[in-house]
Amino acid sequence: MSNFTVKGPGKNCNEVQADNLDQAIDQTRQKFPGKMVAADANETIYVCQPNEDETSCQMKLK
């Protein structure tokens, strides 16, 4: 299992353990229903507000 960093919502920063990035994203979506969940090329997962621009959300949370 690998650790994946989850940033958001807000200033929260956590880690999830999963076998791969897809599983980590699924776990995060279950933890934050109704939020937009996406990952960047570094496999950092971001939890943003629904309908928020993904790029600006990631820049805000970095």
PDB file of N, CA, C, O and CB in Angstrom:
ATOM      1  N   MET A   1       0.843  -1.187   0.000  1.00  0.00           N
ATOM      2  CA  MET A   1       0.000   0.000   0.000  1.00  0.00           C
ATOM      3  C   MET A   1       0.878   1.237   0.000  1.00  0.00           C
ATOM      4  O   MET A   1       1.999   1.237   0.510  1.00  0.00           O
ATOM      5  CB  MET A   1      -0.954   0.005   1.215  1.00  0.00           C
ATOM      6  N   SER A   2       0.337   2.280  -0.585  1.00  0.00           N
ATOM      7  CA  SER A   2       1.052   3.551  -0.653  1.00  0.00           C
ATOM      8  C   SER A   2       0.262   4.619   0.087  1.00  0.00           C
ATOM      9  O   SER A   2      -0.950   4.504   0.266  1.00  0.00           O
ATOM     10  CB  SER A   2       1.296   3.972  -2.122  1.00  0.00           C
ATOM     11  N   ASN A   3       0.971   5.662   0.513  1.00  0.00           N
ATOM     12  CA  ASN A   3       0.328   6.819   1.132  1.00  0.00           C
ATOM     13  C   ASN A   3       0.130   7.891   0.077  1.00  0.00           C
ATOM     14  O   ASN A   3       1.025   8.162  -0.723  1.00  0.00           O
ATOM     15  CB  ASN A   3       1.167   7.362   2.321  1.00  0.00           C
ATOM     16  N   PHE A   4      -1.050   8.498   0.083  1.00  0.00           N
ATOM     17  CA  PHE A   4      -1.364   9.586  -0.831  1.00  0.00           C
ATOM     18  C   PHE A   4      -1.776  10.792   0.000  1.00  0.00           C
ATOM     19  O   PHE A   4      -2.566  10.666   0.936  1.00  0.00           O
ATOM     20  CB  PHE A   4      -2.488   9.181  -1.840  1.00  0.00           C
ATOM     21  N   THR A   5      -1.243  11.963  -0.341  1.00  0.00           N
ATOM     22  CA  THR A   5      -1.570  13.193   0.359  1.00  0.00           C
ATOM     23  C   THR A   5      -2.893  13.732  -0.157  1.00  0.00           C
ATOM     24  O   THR A   5      -3.129  13.784  -1.364  1.00  0.00           O
ATOM     25  CB  THR A   5      -0.452  14.239   0.190  1.00  0.00           C
ATOM     26  N   VAL A   6      -3.753  14.133   0.774  1.00  0.00           N
ATOM     27  CA  VAL A   6      -5.046  14.730   0.433  1.00  0.00           C
ATOM     28  C   VAL A   6      -5.057  16.148   0.985  1.00  0.00           C
ATOM     29  O   VAL A   6      -4.950  16.351   2.195  1.00  0.00           O
ATOM     30  CB  VAL A   6      -6.247  13.885   1.005  1.00  0.00           C
ATOM     31  N   LYS A   7      -5.187  17.130   0.092  1.00  0.00           N
ATOM     32  CA  LYS A   7      -5.235  18.535   0.500  1.00  0.00           C
ATOM     33  C   LYS A   7      -6.653  19.052   0.309  1.00  0.00           C
ATOM     34  O   LYS A   7      -7.264  18.866  -0.744  1.00  0.00           O
ATOM     35  CB  LYS A   7      -4.216  19.396  -0.312  1.00  0.00           C
ATOM     36  N   GLY A   8      -7.163  19.704   1.346  1.00  0.00           N
ATOM     37  CA  GLY A   8      -8.514  20.226   1.311  1.00  0.00           C
ATOM     38  C   GLY A   8      -9.453  19.273   2.030  1.00  0.00           C
ATOM     39  O   GLY A   8      -9.031  18.180   2.408  1.00  0.00           O
ATOM     40  N   PRO A   9     -10.689  19.642   2.229  1.00  0.00           N
ATOM     41  CA  PRO A   9     -11.198  20.986   1.956  1.00  0.00           C
ATOM     42  C   PRO A   9     -10.608  21.994   2.937  1.00  0.00           C
ATOM     43  O   PRO A   9     -10.187  21.644   4.040  1.00  0.00           O
ATOM     44  CB  PRO A   9     -12.734  21.007   2.032  1.00  0.00           C
ATOM     45  N   GLY A  10     -10.590  23.214   2.521  1.00  0.00           N
ATOM     46  CA  GLY A  10      -9.991  24.265   3.341  1.00  0.00           C
ATOM     47  C   GLY A  10      -8.507  24.027   3.519  1.00  0.00           C
ATOM     48  O   GLY A  10      -7.818  23.674   2.562  1.00  0.00           O
ATOM     49  N   LYS A  11      -8.004  24.214   4.721  1.00  0.00           N
ATOM     50  CA  LYS A  11      -6.571  24.067   4.983  1.00  0.00           C
ATOM     51  C   LYS A  11      -6.214  22.672   5.481  1.00  0.00           C
ATOM     52  O   LYS A  11      -5.080  22.438   5.899  1.00  0.00           O
ATOM     53  CB  LYS A  11      -6.122  25.099   5.997  1.00  0.00           C
ATOM     54  N   ASN A  12      -7.160  21.751   5.440  1.00  0.00           N
ATOM     55  CA  ASN A  12      -6.896  20.379   5.891  1.00  0.00           C
ATOM     56  C   ASN A  12      -5.883  19.692   4.995  1.00  0.00           C
ATOM     57  O   ASN A  12      -5.864  19.906   3.783  1.00  0.00           O
ATOM     58  CB  ASN A  12      -8.191  19.568   5.927  1.00  0.00           C
ATOM     59  N   CYS A  13      -5.043  18.866   5.599  1.00  0.00           N
ATOM     60  CA  CYS A  13      -4.077  18.057   4.862  1.00  0.00           C
ATOM     61  C   CYS A  13      -3.992  16.706   5.573  1.00  0.00           C
ATOM     62  O   CYS A  13      -3.629  16.631   6.746  1.00  0.00           O
ATOM     63  CB  CYS A  13      -2.660  18.765   4.779  1.00  0.00           C
ATOM     64  N   ASN A  14      -4.330  15.650   4.848  1.00  0.00           N
ATOM     65  CA  ASN A  14      -4.355  14.305   5.417  1.00  0.00           C
ATOM     66  C   ASN A  14      -3.673  13.337   4.469  1.00  0.00           C
ATOM     67  O   ASN A  14      -3.229  13.714   3.385  1.00  0.00           O
ATOM     68  CB  ASN A  14      -5.802  13.853   5.703  1.00  0.00           C
ATOM     69  N   GLU A  15      -3.597  12.097   4.890  1.00  0.00           N
ATOM     70  CA  GLU A  15      -3.091  11.033   4.025  1.00  0.00           C
ATOM     71  C   GLU A  15      -4.085   9.890   4.017  1.00  0.00           C
ATOM     72  O   GLU A  15      -4.767   9.634   5.010  1.00  0.00           O
ATOM     73  CB  GLU A  15      -1.696  10.543   4.492  1.00  0.00           C
ATOM     74  N   VAL A  16      -4.160   9.200   2.876  1.00  0.00           N
ATOM     75  CA  VAL A  16      -4.933   7.964   2.782  1.00  0.00           C
ATOM     76  C   VAL A  16      -3.993   6.877   2.294  1.00  0.00           C
ATOM     77  O   VAL A  16      -3.043   7.143   1.558  1.00  0.00           O
ATOM     78  CB  VAL A  16      -6.173   8.120   1.825  1.00  0.00           C
ATOM     79  N   GLN A  17      -4.267   5.660   2.710  1.00  0.00           N
ATOM     80  CA  GLN A  17      -3.493   4.513   2.242  1.00  0.00           C
ATOM     81  C   GLN A  17      -4.341   3.743   1.247  1.00  0.00           C
ATOM     82  O   GLN A  17      -5.512   3.456   1.494  1.00  0.00           O
ATOM     83  CB  GLN A  17      -3.051   3.597   3.428  1.00  0.00           C
ATOM     84  N   ALA A  18      -3.723   3.412   0.109  1.00  0.00           N
ATOM     85  CA  ALA A  18      -4.428   2.661  -0.924  1.00  0.00           C
ATOM     86  C   ALA A  18      -3.406   1.940  -1.786  1.00  0.00           C
ATOM     87  O   ALA A  18      -2.215   2.252  -1.758  1.00  0.00           O
ATOM     88  CB  ALA A  18      -5.324   3.593  -1.789  1.00  0.00           C
ATOM     89  N   ASP A  19      -3.893   0.972  -2.551  1.00  0.00           N
ATOM     90  CA  ASP A  19      -3.018   0.224  -3.457  1.00  0.00           C
ATOM     91  C   ASP A  19      -2.603   1.048  -4.666  1.00  0.00           C
ATOM     92  O   ASP A  19      -1.523   0.847  -5.221  1.00  0.00           O
ATOM     93  CB  ASP A  19      -3.707  -1.044  -3.919  1.00  0.00           C
ATOM     94  N   ASN A  20      -3.473   1.988  -5.077  1.00  0.00           N
ATOM     95  CA  ASN A  20      -3.156   2.822  -6.235  1.00  0.00           C
ATOM     96  C   ASN A  20      -3.924   4.136  -6.142  1.00  0.00           C
ATOM     97  O   ASN A  20      -4.758   4.322  -5.256  1.00  0.00           O
ATOM     98  CB  ASN A  20      -3.493   2.083  -7.560  1.00  0.00           C
ATOM     99  N   LEU A  21      -3.631   5.038  -7.064  1.00  0.00           N
ATOM    100  CA  LEU A  21      -4.236   6.370  -7.037  1.00  0.00           C
ATOM    101  C   LEU A  21      -5.753   6.304  -7.203  1.00  0.00           C
ATOM    102  O   LEU A  21      -6.477   7.041  -6.533  1.00  0.00           O
ATOM    103  CB  LEU A  21      -3.632   7.246  -8.132  1.00  0.00           C
ATOM    104  N   ASP A  22      -6.240   5.439  -8.080  1.00  0.00           N
ATOM    105  CA  ASP A  22      -7.692   5.335  -8.286  1.00  0.00           C
ATOM    106  C   ASP A  22      -8.413   4.951  -6.996  1.00  0.00           C
ATOM    107  O   ASP A  22      -9.467   5.503  -6.680  1.00  0.00           O
ATOM    108  CB  ASP A  22      -8.002   4.305  -9.383  1.00  0.00           C
ATOM    109  N   GLN A  23      -7.846   4.009  -6.257  1.00  0.00           N
ATOM    110  CA  GLN A  23      -8.450   3.617  -4.978  1.00  0.00           C
ATOM    111  C   GLN A  23      -8.407   4.772  -3.980  1.00  0.00           C
ATOM    112  O   GLN A  23      -9.359   4.987  -3.229  1.00  0.00           O
ATOM    113  CB  GLN A  23      -7.727   2.387  -4.395  1.00  0.00           C
ATOM    114  N   ALA A  24      -7.308   5.507  -3.976  1.00  0.00           N
ATOM    115  CA  ALA A  24      -7.176   6.644  -3.061  1.00  0.00           C
ATOM    116  C   ALA A  24      -8.213   7.717  -3.386  1.00  0.00           C
ATOM    117  O   ALA A  24      -8.801   8.306  -2.479  1.00  0.00           O
ATOM    118  CB  ALA A  24      -5.754   7.238  -3.136  1.00  0.00           C
ATOM    119  N   ILE A  25      -8.439   7.972  -4.671  1.00  0.00           N
ATOM    120  CA  ILE A  25      -9.454   8.951  -5.078  1.00  0.00           C
ATOM    121  C   ILE A  25     -10.840   8.468  -4.660  1.00  0.00           C
ATOM    122  O   ILE A  25     -11.639   9.251  -4.146  1.00  0.00           O
ATOM    123  CB  ILE A  25      -9.404   9.194  -6.611  1.00  0.00           C
ATOM    124  N   ASP A  26     -11.131   7.188  -4.874  1.00  0.00           N
ATOM    125  CA  ASP A  26     -12.432   6.633  -4.476  1.00  0.00           C
ATOM    126  C   ASP A  26     -12.652   6.765  -2.969  1.00  0.00           C
ATOM    127  O   ASP A  26     -13.741   7.139  -2.533  1.00  0.00           O
ATOM    128  CB  ASP A  26     -12.535   5.155  -4.895  1.00  0.00           C
ATOM    129  N   GLN A  27     -11.631   6.461  -2.176  1.00  0.00           N
ATOM    130  CA  GLN A  27     -11.738   6.588  -0.716  1.00  0.00           C
ATOM    131  C   GLN A  27     -12.022   8.032  -0.324  1.00  0.00           C
ATOM    132  O   GLN A  27     -12.842   8.300   0.554  1.00  0.00           O
ATOM    133  CB  GLN A  27     -10.446   6.096  -0.029  1.00  0.00           C
ATOM    134  N   THR A  28     -11.332   8.961  -0.988  1.00  0.00           N
ATOM    135  CA  THR A  28     -11.499  10.381  -0.674  1.00  0.00           C
ATOM    136  C   THR A  28     -12.895  10.851  -1.057  1.00  0.00           C
ATOM    137  O   THR A  28     -13.507  11.626  -0.321  1.00  0.00           O
ATOM    138  CB  THR A  28     -10.436  11.225  -1.398  1.00  0.00           C
ATOM    139  N   ARG A  29     -13.405  10.396  -2.194  1.00  0.00           N
ATOM    140  CA  ARG A  29     -14.774  10.761  -2.611  1.00  0.00           C
ATOM    141  C   ARG A  29     -15.802  10.252  -1.603  1.00  0.00           C
ATOM    142  O   ARG A  29     -16.789  10.932  -1.324  1.00  0.00           O
ATOM    143  CB  ARG A  29     -15.086  10.189  -4.016  1.00  0.00           C
ATOM    144  N   GLN A  30     -15.571   9.065  -1.060  1.00  0.00           N
ATOM    145  CA  GLN A  30     -16.496   8.525  -0.058  1.00  0.00           C
ATOM    146  C   GLN A  30     -16.442   9.332   1.236  1.00  0.00           C
ATOM    147  O   GLN A  30     -17.450   9.491   1.925  1.00  0.00           O
ATOM    148  CB  GLN A  30     -16.171   7.053   0.231  1.00  0.00           C
ATOM    149  N   LYS A  31     -15.265   9.834   1.552  1.00  0.00           N
ATOM    150  CA  LYS A  31     -15.075  10.612   2.778  1.00  0.00           C
ATOM    151  C   LYS A  31     -15.663  12.018   2.655  1.00  0.00           C
ATOM    152  O   LYS A  31     -16.102  12.600   3.647  1.00  0.00           O
ATOM    153  CB  LYS A  31     -13.590  10.700   3.118  1.00  0.00           C
ATOM    154  N   PHE A  32     -15.669  12.565   1.428  1.00  0.00           N
ATOM    155  CA  PHE A  32     -16.154  13.923   1.186  1.00  0.00           C
ATOM    156  C   PHE A  32     -17.218  13.922   0.087  1.00  0.00           C
ATOM    157  O   PHE A  32     -16.983  14.450  -1.000  1.00  0.00           O
ATOM    158  CB  PHE A  32     -14.984  14.856   0.800  1.00  0.00           C
ATOM    159  N   PRO A  33     -18.382  13.335   0.362  1.00  0.00           N
ATOM    160  CA  PRO A  33     -19.422  13.306  -0.670  1.00  0.00           C
ATOM    161  C   PRO A  33     -19.861  14.727  -1.031  1.00  0.00           C
ATOM    162  O   PRO A  33     -19.957  15.596  -0.164  1.00  0.00           O
ATOM    163  CB  PRO A  33     -20.636  12.475  -0.192  1.00  0.00           C
ATOM    164  N   GLY A  34     -20.122  14.948  -2.294  1.00  0.00           N
ATOM    165  CA  GLY A  34     -20.558  16.261  -2.749  1.00  0.00           C
ATOM    166  C   GLY A  34     -19.426  17.199  -3.095  1.00  0.00           C
ATOM    167  O   GLY A  34     -19.667  18.274  -3.644  1.00  0.00           O
ATOM    168  N   LYS A  35     -18.196  16.821  -2.789  1.00  0.00           N
ATOM    169  CA  LYS A  35     -17.037  17.656  -3.128  1.00  0.00           C
ATOM    170  C   LYS A  35     -16.414  17.156  -4.426  1.00  0.00           C
ATOM    171  O   LYS A  35     -16.568  15.990  -4.789  1.00  0.00           O
ATOM    172  CB  LYS A  35     -15.986  17.647  -1.979  1.00  0.00           C
ATOM    173  N   MET A  36     -15.713  18.042  -5.120  1.00  0.00           N
ATOM    174  CA  MET A  36     -14.969  17.642  -6.306  1.00  0.00           C
ATOM    175  C   MET A  36     -13.615  17.104  -5.840  1.00  0.00           C
ATOM    176  O   MET A  36     -12.916  17.767  -5.074  1.00  0.00           O
ATOM    177  CB  MET A  36     -14.797  18.844  -7.314  1.00  0.00           C
ATOM    178  N   VAL A  37     -13.250  15.923  -6.291  1.00  0.00           N
ATOM    179  CA  VAL A  37     -11.984  15.297  -5.915  1.00  0.00           C
ATOM    180  C   VAL A  37     -11.190  15.045  -7.184  1.00  0.00           C
ATOM    181  O   VAL A  37     -11.688  14.433  -8.128  1.00  0.00           O
ATOM    182  CB  VAL A  37     -12.213  13.967  -5.120  1.00  0.00           C
ATOM    183  N   ALA A  38      -9.938  15.526  -7.202  1.00  0.00           N
ATOM    184  CA  ALA A  38      -9.077  15.350  -8.371  1.00  0.00           C
ATOM    185  C   ALA A  38      -7.640  15.187  -7.897  1.00  0.00           C
ATOM    186  O   ALA A  38      -7.309  15.522  -6.760  1.00  0.00           O
ATOM    187  CB  ALA A  38      -9.205  16.556  -9.358  1.00  0.00           C
ATOM    188  N   ALA A  39      -6.794  14.671  -8.778  1.00  0.00           N
ATOM    189  CA  ALA A  39      -5.376  14.483  -8.450  1.00  0.00           C
ATOM    190  C   ALA A  39      -4.521  15.147  -9.515  1.00  0.00           C
ATOM    191  O   ALA A  39      -4.930  15.277 -10.669  1.00  0.00           O
ATOM    192  CB  ALA A  39      -5.023  12.974  -8.331  1.00  0.00           C
ATOM    193  N   ASP A  40      -3.318  15.567  -9.107  1.00  0.00           N
ATOM    194  CA  ASP A  40      -2.390  16.153 -10.071  1.00  0.00           C
ATOM    195  C   ASP A  40      -1.357  15.108 -10.498  1.00  0.00           C
ATOM    196  O   ASP A  40      -1.435  13.946 -10.098  1.00  0.00           O
ATOM    197  CB  ASP A  40      -1.689  17.401  -9.471  1.00  0.00           C
ATOM    198  N   ALA A  41      -0.400  15.532 -11.305  1.00  0.00           N
ATOM    199  CA  ALA A  41       0.615  14.620 -11.843  1.00  0.00           C
ATOM    200  C   ALA A  41       1.507  14.031 -10.750  1.00  0.00           C
ATOM    201  O   ALA A  41       2.105  12.973 -10.947  1.00  0.00           O
ATOM    202  CB  ALA A  41       1.476  15.346 -12.865  1.00  0.00           C
ATOM    203  N   ASN A  42       1.603  14.701  -9.607  1.00  0.00           N
ATOM    204  CA  ASN A  42       2.413  14.201  -8.490  1.00  0.00           C
ATOM    205  C   ASN A  42       1.632  13.259  -7.584  1.00  0.00           C
ATOM    206  O   ASN A  42       2.123  12.844  -6.534  1.00  0.00           O
ATOM    207  CB  ASN A  42       2.947  15.364  -7.674  1.00  0.00           C
ATOM    208  N   GLU A  43       0.412  12.926  -7.996  1.00  0.00           N
ATOM    209  CA  GLU A  43      -0.476  12.034  -7.238  1.00  0.00           C
ATOM    210  C   GLU A  43      -0.899  12.625  -5.896  1.00  0.00           C
ATOM    211  O   GLU A  43      -1.171  11.892  -4.946  1.00  0.00           O
ATOM    212  CB  GLU A  43       0.206  10.700  -7.007  1.00  0.00           C
ATOM    213  N   THR A  44      -0.952  13.952  -5.826  1.00  0.00           N
ATOM    214  CA  THR A  44      -1.545  14.633  -4.688  1.00  0.00           C
ATOM    215  C   THR A  44      -3.026  14.788  -4.992  1.00  0.00           C
ATOM    216  O   THR A  44      -3.400  15.194  -6.092  1.00  0.00           O
ATOM    217  CB  THR A  44      -0.856  16.024  -4.412  1.00  0.00           C
ATOM    218  N   ILE A  45      -3.860  14.470  -4.028  1.00  0.00           N
ATOM    219  CA  ILE A  45      -5.308  14.534  -4.207  1.00  0.00           C
ATOM    220  C   ILE A  45      -5.815  15.840  -3.602  1.00  0.00           C
ATOM    221  O   ILE A  45      -5.412  16.229  -2.506  1.00  0.00           O
ATOM    222  CB  ILE A  45      -6.014  13.301  -3.552  1.00  0.00           C
ATOM    223  N   TYR A  46      -6.707  16.509  -4.336  1.00  0.00           N
ATOM    224  CA  TYR A  46      -7.279  17.779  -3.902  1.00  0.00           C
ATOM    225  C   TYR A  46      -8.783  17.629  -3.733  1.00  0.00           C
ATOM    226  O   TYR A  46      -9.455  17.022  -4.567  1.00  0.00           O
ATOM    227  CB  TYR A  46      -6.953  18.907  -4.910  1.00  0.00           C
ATOM    228  N   VAL A  47      -9.305  18.189  -2.642  1.00  0.00           N
ATOM    229  CA  VAL A  47     -10.744  18.200  -2.381  1.00  0.00           C
ATOM    230  C   VAL A  47     -11.202  19.650  -2.495  1.00  0.00           C
ATOM    231  O   VAL A  47     -10.806  20.507  -1.704  1.00  0.00           O
ATOM    232  CB  VAL A  47     -11.091  17.588  -0.958  1.00  0.00           C
ATOM    233  N   CYS A  48     -12.047  19.908  -3.495  1.00  0.00           N
ATOM    234  CA  CYS A  48     -12.477  21.273  -3.796  1.00  0.00           C
ATOM    235  C   CYS A  48     -13.993  21.380  -3.717  1.00  0.00           C
ATOM    236  O   CYS A  48     -14.702  20.378  -3.618  1.00  0.00           O
ATOM    237  CB  CYS A  48     -11.982  21.704  -5.189  1.00  0.00           C
ATOM    238  N   GLN A  49     -14.465  22.601  -3.764  1.00  0.00           N
ATOM    239  CA  GLN A  49     -15.906  22.834  -3.778  1.00  0.00           C
ATOM    240  C   GLN A  49     -16.481  22.400  -5.125  1.00  0.00           C
ATOM    241  O   GLN A  49     -15.794  22.479  -6.144  1.00  0.00           O
ATOM    242  CB  GLN A  49     -16.227  24.327  -3.500  1.00  0.00           C
ATOM    243  N   PRO A  50     -17.727  21.946  -5.138  1.00  0.00           N
ATOM    244  CA  PRO A  50     -18.354  21.589  -6.411  1.00  0.00           C
ATOM    245  C   PRO A  50     -18.366  22.803  -7.336  1.00  0.00           C
ATOM    246  O   PRO A  50     -18.558  23.930  -6.880  1.00  0.00           O
ATOM    247  CB  PRO A  50     -19.796  21.058  -6.189  1.00  0.00           C
ATOM    248  N   ASN A  51     -18.168  22.582  -8.595  1.00  0.00           N
ATOM    249  CA  ASN A  51     -18.165  23.622  -9.631  1.00  0.00           C
ATOM    250  C   ASN A  51     -16.998  24.595  -9.520  1.00  0.00           C
ATOM    251  O   ASN A  51     -16.955  25.578 -10.261  1.00  0.00           O
ATOM    252  CB  ASN A  51     -19.450  24.391  -9.574  1.00  0.00           C
ATOM    253  N   GLU A  52     -16.051  24.353  -8.617  1.00  0.00           N
ATOM    254  CA  GLU A  52     -14.860  25.201  -8.514  1.00  0.00           C
ATOM    255  C   GLU A  52     -13.889  24.804  -9.624  1.00  0.00           C
ATOM    256  O   GLU A  52     -13.775  23.625  -9.960  1.00  0.00           O
ATOM    257  CB  GLU A  52     -14.183  25.069  -7.100  1.00  0.00           C
ATOM    258  N   ASP A  53     -13.198  25.778 -10.186  1.00  0.00           N
ATOM    259  CA  ASP A  53     -12.214  25.490 -11.224  1.00  0.00           C
ATOM    260  C   ASP A  53     -11.102  24.629 -10.627  1.00  0.00           C
ATOM    261  O   ASP A  53     -10.491  24.994  -9.622  1.00  0.00           O
ATOM    262  CB  ASP A  53     -11.636  26.807 -11.829  1.00  0.00           C
ATOM    263  N   GLU A  54     -10.851  23.492 -11.254  1.00  0.00           N
ATOM    264  CA  GLU A  54      -9.892  22.521 -10.716  1.00  0.00           C
ATOM    265  C   GLU A  54      -8.488  23.106 -10.586  1.00  0.00           C
ATOM    266  O   GLU A  54      -7.821  22.901  -9.572  1.00  0.00           O
ATOM    267  CB  GLU A  54      -9.850  21.285 -11.604  1.00  0.00           C
ATOM    268  N   THR A  55      -8.041  23.828 -11.600  1.00  0.00           N
ATOM    269  CA  THR A  55      -6.687  24.394 -11.582  1.00  0.00           C
ATOM    270  C   THR A  55      -6.542  25.439 -10.486  1.00  0.00           C
ATOM    271  O   THR A  55      -5.556  25.424  -9.749  1.00  0.00           O
ATOM    272  CB  THR A  55      -6.347  25.014 -12.942  1.00  0.00           C
ATOM    273  N   SER A  56      -7.503  26.343 -10.366  1.00  0.00           N
ATOM    274  CA  SER A  56      -7.389  27.382  -9.336  1.00  0.00           C
ATOM    275  C   SER A  56      -7.502  26.777  -7.941  1.00  0.00           C
ATOM    276  O   SER A  56      -6.862  27.260  -7.007  1.00  0.00           O
ATOM    277  CB  SER A  56      -8.470  28.460  -9.533  1.00  0.00           C
ATOM    278  N   CYS A  57      -8.300  25.736  -7.787  1.00  0.00           N
ATOM    279  CA  CYS A  57      -8.400  25.052  -6.494  1.00  0.00           C
ATOM    280  C   CYS A  57      -7.055  24.439  -6.117  1.00  0.00           C
ATOM    281  O   CYS A  57      -6.599  24.590  -4.983  1.00  0.00           O
ATOM    282  CB  CYS A  57      -9.496  23.958  -6.536  1.00  0.00           C
ATOM    283  N   GLN A  58      -6.420  23.750  -7.060  1.00  0.00           N
ATOM    284  CA  GLN A  58      -5.127  23.127  -6.780  1.00  0.00           C
ATOM    285  C   GLN A  58      -4.080  24.171  -6.434  1.00  0.00           C
ATOM    286  O   GLN A  58      -3.281  23.964  -5.521  1.00  0.00           O
ATOM    287  CB  GLN A  58      -4.663  22.299  -7.975  1.00  0.00           C
ATOM    288  N   MET A  59      -4.070  25.287  -7.148  1.00  0.00           N
ATOM    289  CA  MET A  59      -3.087  26.340  -6.866  1.00  0.00           C
ATOM    290  C   MET A  59      -3.320  26.928  -5.473  1.00  0.00           C
ATOM    291  O   MET A  59      -2.367  27.241  -4.760  1.00  0.00           O
ATOM    292  CB  MET A  59      -3.160  27.458  -7.940  1.00  0.00           C
ATOM    293  N   LYS A  60      -4.575  27.075  -5.094  1.00  0.00           N
ATOM    294  CA  LYS A  60      -4.919  27.633  -3.786  1.00  0.00           C
ATOM    295  C   LYS A  60      -4.474  26.706  -2.656  1.00  0.00           C
ATOM    296  O   LYS A  60      -4.062  27.175  -1.595  1.00  0.00           O
ATOM    297  CB  LYS A  60      -6.428  27.885  -3.696  1.00  0.00           C
ATOM    298  N   LEU A  61      -4.555  25.395  -2.879  1.00  0.00           N
ATOM    299  CA  LEU A  61      -4.252  24.428  -1.819  1.00  0.00           C
ATOM    300  C   LEU A  61      -2.793  23.994  -1.773  1.00  0.00           C
ATOM    301  O   LEU A  61      -2.395  23.323  -0.821  1.00  0.00           O
ATOM    302  CB  LEU A  61      -5.111  23.221  -1.988  1.00  0.00           C
ATOM    303  N   LYS A  62      -1.990  24.349  -2.756  1.00  0.00           N
ATOM    304  CA  LYS A  62      -0.582  23.908  -2.772  1.00  0.00           C
ATOM    305  C   LYS A  62       0.210  24.511  -1.658  1.00  0.00           C
ATOM    306  O   LYS A  62       1.405  24.241  -1.534  1.00  0.00           O
ATOM    307  CB  LYS A  62       0.069  24.253  -4.080  1.00  0.00           C
TER     308      LYS A  62
END
